[in-house]
Amino acid sequence: MGTLATLLLLGWSLLGDTYLEVPLPPGAQPLAEQGRYASSRNFDETLDFYKYHFKYHGGGVRWRNVVNLPHIRAKHVQSLKPTPWQGINIYEYNGRVRIFVVPRSPEPGS
């Protein structure tokens, strides 16, 4: 593995904050609505961060394409485990990358 790739992977393993046990890329900034963040990375780098994390930290997710148009791209990461979150939406619009952590609804009768 090249030196640059090794450094990137080491940097990605030093996670930033978390929300509902979802890791956030280092430098992600919270937005006004709870669970929404502005990524400090571009769309592809943000996806790579999450792909690396879930590959080496237990998996348990399903990736889904939401939309892929010239002006907007979006992916949904579905949790297949009993986590506090049910999904992560990662999208890019007008060059801005956003992350939305979708909380899991409480079980009926809880």
Helices and strands as residue ranges (DSSP letters): H 3-13, E 18-19, E 22-23, E 29-30, E 36-38, H 43-56, E 61-69, E 72-79, E 85-93, E 96-103
